[in-house]
Amino acid sequence: MAEDKGQRRIVQPDLSDVTPTDTGRSGADGDGNAPRRVRRRMSPEHIRRIKRRRRNRRILIAVLAVLLVIVAWVGALAYSAFKTKSELEQAVSAASVAQKKLTSGDSAAVKKGLAEFSTHVDAAYRQTSSSLWKPAELIPYYGSDVKAVREAVSIMEDVSNNAVPKLAESADSLSLKDIGMSNGTISLGSLGAAAQNLTDANKTINDAAINLGNINGTHIPQLTDALDSAKNKVTTLADVVDLAQRIANAAPSMLGLGSDDGSEQAGKRTYIVLAQNNAELRSTGGIAGSWGKLTIDQGKITLEDFSPYGGLSRQVDAFEMTDSEKSFFGSDYLMYPQNVTADPDFPRTGELAAAMWKQEKGEDVDGVISMDPYFLQGLLEVTGGFRSVPGVDVTGDNAAQLLLHQVYLDLPDQESQDAFFGVVAGEAFQHILGSLDGKNSALMKTVTKSVNDGHFMVWSSHEDDQQYIDGTPLAGDLQKNPSKPQIGLYFNDGTMGKADWYLKRETSVKESSVNADGSRVYTVHVKVTNTMTAQEAATLPPLVRGYSDQKTGTERHGEIVTVMYLFAPADGRLVDWKFTGASAGDGDFDTVTLYDELTAGVKGFTLQPGESIEMMARVQTSATAAGTAATLRQTPLIERTDW
């Protein structure tokens, strides 16, 4: 470089030969000056990395935001589910209170309980119908649980809106303060006026019970328990309301009070009363040894004296029997009035008894009522006992034992025994009719228990009344509706004596499996034991231990001859069975056949004193009954306190 005198001249370097890479290098030049920085050009890969990092940050932020939303949604849903469960539990509790208060006659408490039920159900419905719940149905595995809860709450909300208001309107009419008996006269208060409301409410609640039964369980045990509790309560409520509407529709006319709509005028109704003797078994209880006549005139009850077979001939003209009846009971059983109870279908018993009465006495009756000493004993528990004309104390503790057994030990012949039975039965009813004032609640509980246990049944010859009795325990009928599965277990005595006082029966029914089509299989276990001792067999009078065998002529020594019938539910079947113990033979039924379109197995057996026979059988319901548990209807049990 050249220099002017006194000045330094800066010469711009020639960069024509410097590459872009060179211009980007750091370091001093030859004169010690720092080079000018030149921006580096990024490679395509570097650019892609930068874009990926930016995209990933955006995705991460979005995911975190979604997760926060999901967490918030799950938390809100969990809280809503907790609230729903709590509301359902409180609704069930309120319904239970209302039901209990109904039986005590506290209509104000019933209304309060129904109002609380609706409040809690409506609150649960608001929870499950919110926007939180619908998307949850799409969740794998647990989505079906959410759907089940929403369906259940929706069904209960329908009950709350369409049934509960009608029940609340009917609460005063259902009060037991106005329904009951006084001075031998039955009063129903304003029950008849509530018939339409109860009928409408019954349809809604019955549909709800069926629909709830079709909802399967969930994967969460606590949730399943809550749903099951709600199902059970609605089912119980359905049974109560169904019974109430049946009584409200049929009772006024059956008691001679007329109907509220004017279609039935007040007047007199006449009924045959069959006193069944459980010590000599028949399918619906025992032989109909004593018959009485009961009239109800505008609620006023009058009972005439009981007499053997009601004064009918001990053998009447034969009636036309069905093929099933001939097959099961023999071709001549309808010739004997005491055998009308051999048929397990009580409406058929009522028809037969009414026809016999008409044939012998020329009188039409409005129906037939069946009762036994256990029903009488239950009523005496409510009213207290009395001292009979023959000088015997008859109480709520001893009436059954006295009439089913002791009378045959104390009195020497059948004529005096029949007379004793007739007198005591008549006295007992007169005593009961005059002692029920102010005991309506206790009376209702006793009658309900007797009906459920088969100790009290009613048949009406009026179809308009009978339609409300059919299908209930009060009717004592064979259930032929596949959607209401009923297992039947019935017994007829062949000993021709009162030996069944010693026949102990133990029965259990348990669900064992559910098939893919919804049908259910139940295991039925029955053990029957002759509890008579050898000493008793040697000393008991012939009428108790049984007269000589009709076929062989040999004298009986304590053996009890019995025929058992096991009925499958309508449209169901007997899957398998096995008999063990005395008189079990090859372990099979004697025959399996049809009885009025129902499948039934028949087994006859003879038990010596101390012997037992057991049956283990599996019974299947119809697929039509999916979601509905089977019930057991059986010949009423002998109830002894010393067993």
Disulfide bonds with the S-S distance in Angstrom:
none
